[in-house]
Amino acid sequence: MFSCVHWLSVAVTGLSCRLCVMSLQVVSLCWQHCLYNGILYTYNRALNDYVTPLEQLLSLLDSAVSTGKQLTYEQVS
């Protein structure tokens, strides 16, 4: 019984790690292509993280405002 439970625990942990890595790859692709809805969705649903995407997006906006550089249509759409 212990070996079965142990194997199941290892399998679930491994799956969880793979899903986390896949989610981070999705987030990376979303950043590369300015897909902000995808970033928010992935962080919120897959990673259950509501703070990090807002911090990152506000940082992007802050840097644009502080330099006086207008964001492009691709960056805000």
C-alpha positions as CSV (number, residue, x, y, z in Angstrom):
1,M,0.0,0.0,0.0
2,F,2.8,2.4,0.9
3,S,4.5,2.0,-2.5
4,C,1.3,2.7,-4.3
5,V,0.6,5.9,-2.3
6,H,4.2,6.9,-2.7
7,W,4.2,6.4,-6.4
8,L,1.0,8.4,-6.7
9,S,2.5,11.2,-4.7
10,V,5.6,11.3,-6.9
11,A,3.4,11.2,-10.1
12,V,1.2,14.1,-8.9
13,T,4.2,16.1,-7.8
14,G,5.9,15.5,-11.2
15,L,2.8,16.5,-13.1
16,S,2.4,19.6,-11.0
17,C,6.0,20.6,-11.8
18,R,5.5,20.0,-15.5
19,L,2.3,22.1,-15.6
20,C,4.1,24.9,-13.8
21,V,6.9,24.8,-16.3
22,M,4.5,24.7,-19.2
23,S,2.5,27.7,-17.7
24,L,5.7,29.7,-17.5
25,Q,6.5,28.9,-21.1
26,V,3.1,30.1,-22.1
27,V,3.6,33.3,-20.1
28,S,7.0,33.8,-21.8
29,L,5.4,33.5,-25.2
30,C,2.6,35.9,-24.3
31,W,5.2,38.5,-23.2
32,Q,7.1,38.1,-26.5
33,H,3.9,38.7,-28.5
34,C,2.3,41.3,-26.1
35,L,-0.6,39.0,-25.3
36,Y,-1.5,40.6,-22.0
37,N,-4.9,38.8,-21.7
38,G,-3.0,35.5,-22.0
39,I,-0.5,36.6,-19.3
40,L,-3.3,37.5,-16.9
41,Y,-5.3,34.4,-17.7
42,T,-2.3,32.0,-17.3
43,Y,-1.2,33.6,-14.0
44,N,-4.7,33.7,-12.6
45,R,-6.0,30.3,-13.6
46,A,-3.0,28.1,-14.0
47,L,-0.7,29.5,-11.3
48,N,-3.4,31.0,-9.0
49,D,-1.3,34.2,-8.9
50,Y,-3.1,37.5,-9.1
51,V,-0.3,39.9,-8.0
52,T,2.7,39.1,-10.2
53,P,1.0,40.0,-13.6
54,L,-0.2,43.3,-12.2
55,E,3.2,44.2,-10.9
56,Q,4.8,43.4,-14.2
57,L,2.2,45.2,-16.3
58,L,2.3,48.3,-13.9
59,S,6.1,48.2,-14.2
60,L,5.8,48.3,-18.0
61,L,3.4,51.2,-17.8
62,D,5.6,53.1,-15.3
63,S,8.6,52.8,-17.5
64,A,6.7,54.1,-20.5
65,V,5.3,57.1,-18.5
66,S,8.6,58.0,-16.9
67,T,10.4,58.1,-20.2
68,G,7.5,59.9,-21.9
69,K,7.4,57.3,-24.6
70,Q,4.0,56.5,-25.9
71,L,3.0,52.8,-25.9
72,T,2.4,51.3,-29.3
73,Y,-0.9,49.9,-30.4
74,E,0.5,46.4,-30.1
75,Q,1.5,47.0,-26.5
76,V,-2.0,48.1,-25.4
77,S,-4.2,45.9,-27.5
